[in-house]
Amino acid sequence: MRKTIAGILVATSLVGAPVMARADGAGTEVAFSTLAALSNIGYTPAKVVVATVGLVTGAVAGFLNGGDTRAAYAFWVPMAGGRYFLTADQIDGKIPVEFFGHDYADRPGQYGRTHHGSAAYDAKYDMKR
């Protein structure tokens, strides 16, 4: 009975113990790095083209909306955001591939802004602060 209790205590103490992460083999790392480098031959130029089109389109949208940066951000953030290069961790699946950006602020900053956004935006947020 003592051996059983001692075994259970040892087993439960090992559950929360830190475990050293095991690195992939050198061949696996070389394979993922090579695949990432070869993938970037097509991925990076495509991302640059999409970002360029998004920056121009966002500038036009902002201009046509009376200089509203929110309209420009609707194009800039998804099209110019994201990652421009693939890494071995992304090819391995450890980090997600983010071709399009998604990091929107809840509301645009008020720094240097002389007018409020659209009426729909103003109705959603209290702009008197």
Secondary structure, DSSP 4 states (H G I P E B T S, - for coil): -HHHHHHHHHHHHHHTS--PPPPPPHHHHHHHHHHHHHHHHHHHHHHHHHHHHHHHHHHHHHHHTTS-HHHHHHHHHHHH-S-SS--HHHHHTSS---SS-----SS---TT--S---HHHHHHS-TT-
